[in-house]
Amino acid sequence: MKITSWKPNLFVPGFPKTGSTSLCEYLGQHPKIFLGVPKEPSSLYSKPILSPIWWRGNKKKNIPWINMEGYKKIYQEKENFSFRIDGSQPYIFTGKKMAEKIKLFSPDAKVILVLRNPIARAHSTYNFFYRNHRVKDFNKYMKEYLMKDLDTFLYEKVIKDYYDLFGNNLLIIDSKDLWKNPNKTLDQVFDWLNLEKIKIKELSANPTIISATQPVFYREIIVSIEHVIIWFMKLAQKILSKLGLFYGHKWVKKVNPLALFSKFISFLPLTKKSKKSYSSLKLPSELSKILEKDYRKALEFSKKKKIFLEL
């Protein structure tokens, strides 16, 4: 591949809670692929946008965002890599508009989207974003939060919009293949990228530390501790950024206090018990039908256009 600029040319824009972060970590193990820090700069937005209500709850919370100057710092002097990853999940929220921006910004770019069983993904979304939305009732969250911004959660239209612009430079992966057979999956992805295959180091699954089956007081204690950790992490990021030691430095993602805290909490008995039971909670019937139909049609379209990775 001819190297023309510093710009990212491999985009993994979500979907949130499907395994796209793991995919980026696997891709970043290849010597010809650069994965920067942070993974999700979201810099192709001209300014921070409001995150979906299922992400932020009732708070006016914008997506994490880095300006173009910071964006360049992430990828500067990385032109020797065949691919430079931008793994900004929020790009998915504005569908075709962002797809057009990516195409204009990096015309020869390739795009990978990861799909996941939508019922499991809805559960994972409630758990992961609890620290933001703080909605204690699972059904209320599904009906009043996820349903309210459902367009930002669905697959089919986004895949069609990206296919219209990127064609065969778009690849669709099912998360169950990524988790069950990561090396076999990445072998095919490297083939698609015309890169030499390598044996990747398999990652352990992120622990589930919050779920709707836990007592509310337990969830609130965990979240309170998380917020303190996040505050200190943001402070450290500002300091490191001013010193020029944050953007593009891989060591930063290896020192993650929030991840260490999650691993510690995952060993507690109440956390282990909730991990086994949370999936028994049922989604509202109407929501389940919409999600399952969208997932089915997204898979059908991807396979018909031969952009779906088949193991």
N, C-alpha and C positions, 0 to 999 in steps of 0.2 A: 504494500500500500504506500502510495506517495505521501510524504509528510508535507503538509502545507501550512499548518499553523498550530498554535497552542490549544486550540478549541477542543472541547470534548467531542468525541465522535461515536460514543456508545452510550445510549441513554436507557436507563432502567427506571421509568417514571411510575412506580407503584405496581400494583394497587396495594394500599396499606394493609398490613396483616395477612399477606399472602406468602411471604418468604422472599420478597425481593431484596431485603437486606442480606440474607444468607447468600443469595445468588451473587450479589455484588462482592461479598467477602470471598466467595469461591473464585470468581473471575479475577479478583485482585491478587490471587496466588500465582497467576501466570506471569512470567517475566516480561511478556510483551504488552501487558495490560496494567494501566495505572489507575488505582483507586485512591482518590484524594481524601483529605480531611477538611471540613466535614463531608460526609457522603451526600448530603442533601442541601446544597447551597441555595437552591430555588432562585438562582440569580437571573433567569430569563424572564421572570416577572420584573417589571420596571419598579415595583415597590411591593412591600409585604401585602398579601391579601388575607382576608378573613378566612379562617379555617372553617370547614363544615360544622354544623351544630353537634353532630355525633362525635366529633373530634374534641371540641372545646367546651361543650355544655352551654350554659347561658352566659359565659364570660365572653367579652369582646377580645378574643385571643387570635392574633395573627399567626400565620405559619412562620417558622424560622426562616430568615432571609439574609443573604449576604449581597452587598452591592457589587457592581461589575468590577470595581478595583480589587475587591477581595477575591472575586471569582478568578481573575487572572492570576492572582498570587498562588491559588491552589494548583494551577496547571502550568505555571511558568517553568520553563526549562524541562518540560516533559515531552517535547516534540519527538524525542527518539522512541517513544512507546508507540506501538501500532494502534493501540486504543487507549483513550482516556475516558473514564466513566463519570457521568453525571447521574447519580441515583436519586434525584429529587422526586419523592413520591407526590408532593403537592402539584406537580405538573399535570397530574391526571384530572384534577378538579375542574379545569376549564376546557377539557376535551379538545375539540378541533382547533380552537384559537391557539392553544399552546402547541399542538402538533404542527401547525403552520409556522409558529415562531421557531421551533426547533429546526424545521426543514430550511427555513430562511437563514438561520444562524449557522447551521452545519449541514450543508446540502447532501453530503455523502454519508451522513450518520446512519447507524443501525440502531434499532430500538428493540428491546426485549420487554415483554409484559408477562407477569406471572399470575395465573389464576388459582383459586382455591375453592373448595366446596364452600358455598356461601353461608350455609348454616353454621358450620364450624368457624368461619371467618367472622360472622356476626357475634358469636360468643366471645371470640378472641378480642374483637373490637371493644366490646363492653368492658372486658377485664383490663385491657391495656390502657384505655383512655379514661379509666375511672378517676385517675388523679386529676384529670381536667374537668370532667362532667359532674362527678360526685352525685350522680343519680342513684339512690339506694335501691329503688325498685326496678328490677330487670324488665318487666313488661312495660312499665312507663317509659323507660329509655327506648325500647324498641318502637313503641307507638308514637312517641312525641319527639324523639330525637333522630333516630335512624330513618324513620319514614319521612320526616320533614325534609331531609336533605338526601333523599334516596338516589337522585340522579348522580350524585358524586360517588356513589357506592357501587353502581352497576357496571357490568363489563361490556355488553354487546356493542352499544353505540360507540364507546371509546375505541374498541378494536376496529370497528368499521372506519372511523375517522382517521385513525393512524394508518390503516391499510390503504386508504385512498391516496395518502401522501407518500407513504414509504414502500408500499408494495411488498416485494420479497425481501426487503431490508427490515421487515418486521418479523419477529419470532415470538410465538406464544408457547409458554411452558406451564404445565400443570404442577402445582406445588407438591403433590403426592409423589411424583417422579423425582423431584428435586430432593425430597427428604428420604425416600426409600432407596434411591439409586443415584446418589450425587455424582459419583465418578462416571457412571455410564451417561448420565444426563450432560455433564460438563464435557465429556468426549464429543458429543454431538454438537454442543454449542461451539466448542473450539473449531470443529469442522466447518460449521456455518460461518465462523469468523475467518476461516482460512489460516488458522494458527496450528502450530504443532501441539499435539495432545500431551498433557502432563498428568501425573497422578496427584490429585488434590488431597489435602488433609481435611478429613471430614469434621464438621462442626457439631457441637452438642446443641440440642434444642434449648431455646430460651425457657427458663422456668416460669410457670404460671403462679404468680404470688398473690393475685387478687381475683376473687370471683364473687358472683352474686349469692353463692351459697354460704359465704362466710358471715359471721356476725358483723353488724355494721361497725361496732367499736373496733374490731380487729382491722377492718379495712381502713378506718380512719387513722389508726395509729401508724399503719404502714405508709399511707399517703403523706402524713405529716412529716415523717422521717425522710421520705423521698423528696419533699419540697425543700427541706433544709439542704439536702445533698445537692439538688439541682441549683439552688441559690449559690452555693459555694462553687459549683462547676462553672456557672455563668461568670462569676467573678474571676475565676482562674482563666477562663477563655479571654476575657477583656485584657487581663494583665499580659498573658502570653501573646495575644495579638499585637499589643503595643510593642512588645519586645521582638516581634517577628518570628515567634517560635510556635505559632499555631497553624496557620493555613498551610496545608500540604505536608505537614509532618506526621508520618505514620505512627510515631511513638505515642501520639496523643490518644488514639483510639484504644491503645493497649492499657492505658491507665484510666479506667472508667469506674469511679466509685459507685455509681448507680448499679452497674452490672454486678459488682462484687456484693453489694447489699442484697440484690435479688437472689443471688446464689445462696447467701447465708439464710435468708428468710425461707427459701424453698425447702430447707431441711426441717423446719419446724412442723410438728404434728398437725396443727390446724391447717397449715398450707397444703401439706400432702393430702389430707382428707378432702379438702375442697377441690383439689385438682382432679380427683377421681369422680366427683359428683356434679361439677358444674355443667357438664355437657348434657345432663338429664333434663335441664330446663328447656321448655318448649318455646319456640318463637310464636308470635301471633300467626294464626293460619293464613291470613291475607298476605302478610309479609313473606312467609315461607314460600308461598306459591309464586310471588313475583320474583324472588331471588332464585328459586330453582329453575323457573322458566328462562330467566335472563342467562343463567349459567349454561343451561342446555343449548340455547341459541348461539351463545358466544362460542362454545365448543364446535357446534355444527358449522358455523361460518369459518372458523379458523381451519378446520379440517378440509372443508370444501376448497378453500383458497390455498391449501398446502403450505400454511405458515405455522402449523402446530407441530411441535416436536414430539414425534412418536418413538417410544423406546421399543 
